[in-house]
């Protein structure tokens, strides 16, 4: 009698866990779709910066800087002064701006 009760309890727990996973999968898919819509808008916004020397703040507190070469599929390609290329994921960009310059056209020191 007690074994039957435990088996029913385990079956209920397993069903609840499976339902939870299903809901989490649906929410994950919805987040991905929302992110893709946001990337399209962000791609168009960042295209204005192509060819300009930019300073990009990332969500982790780090900074990337360089000349924006291209924007495609959720990635921004930057070229540094040294000629090194780096790619930055648009999902992690919190701020982008043209690098401030002084009256001689040289970069100013940026303190954040």
Protein Blocks (a to p, Z undefined) as FASTA:
>chain_A
ZZmmmmmmmmmmmmmmmmmmmmmmmmmmmmmmmmmmmmmmmmmmmmmmgoiacddddfko
pacedddfbdcehiacdddfkopacdddfklpcbdcdddddfkopacdddZZ
